[in-house]
Amino acid sequence: MSKWIEVVELSNIPLLGSRVVKTRDMDIAVFRGRDDQVYAIRDACPHKNGPLSQGIMHGSTVTCPLHNWKIDLASGHALGPDEGCTNVFATKVEAGKVYLNLD
């Protein structure tokens, strides 16, 4: 059973930017791509827990602001020679509102 929750209006996330959603267990960075594609990922780089929400988004990746690790927003995997992975969450947009599935 899916547990979808409304978290933010799509228009409140800047293009190629993010917003942070705080849950009981962790912070989640919600990114908006140039084509309004929405990604949700744990707001912690798998390297040294850098705040991915403060990184630079390019395409479907984000660069960690601490040590320049590039993280694929769809899979949570570090790209290139770096190894590591962080949690990703399913998203959907309905009537201009962004929903996350926290299951």
SULSUL-V936888 format. One record per residue. N is the residue number from 0. RES is the residue in one letter. SS is DSSP state (H for helix, E for strand, - for the rest). Layout:
BEGIN
((N/RES/SS) (N/RES/SS))
END
This chain:
BEGIN
((0/M/-) (1/S/-) (2/K/-) (3/W/E) (4/I/E) (5/E/E) (6/V/E) (7/V/E) (8/E/E) (9/L/H) (10/S/H) (11/N/H) (12/I/-) (13/P/-) (14/L/-) (15/L/-) (16/G/E) (17/S/E) (18/R/E) (19/V/E) (20/V/E) (21/K/E) (22/T/-) (23/R/-) (24/D/-) (25/M/-) (26/D/E) (27/I/E) (28/A/E) (29/V/E) (30/F/E) (31/R/E) (32/G/-) (33/R/-) (34/D/-) (35/D/-) (36/Q/-) (37/V/E) (38/Y/E) (39/A/E) (40/I/E) (41/R/E) (42/D/-) (43/A/-) (44/C/-) (45/P/-) (46/H/-) (47/K/-) (48/N/-) (49/G/-) (50/P/-) (51/L/H) (52/S/H) (53/Q/H) (54/G/-) (55/I/E) (56/M/E) (57/H/E) (58/G/-) (59/S/-) (60/T/E) (61/V/E) (62/T/E) (63/C/-) (64/P/-) (65/L/-) (66/H/-) (67/N/-) (68/W/-) (69/K/E) (70/I/E) (71/D/E) (72/L/-) (73/A/-) (74/S/-) (75/G/-) (76/H/E) (77/A/E) (78/L/-) (79/G/-) (80/P/-) (81/D/-) (82/E/-) (83/G/-) (84/C/E) (85/T/-) (86/N/-) (87/V/E) (88/F/E) (89/A/E) (90/T/E) (91/K/E) (92/V/E) (93/E/E) (94/A/-) (95/G/-) (96/K/E) (97/V/E) (98/Y/E) (99/L/E) (100/N/E) (101/L/-) (102/D/-))
END
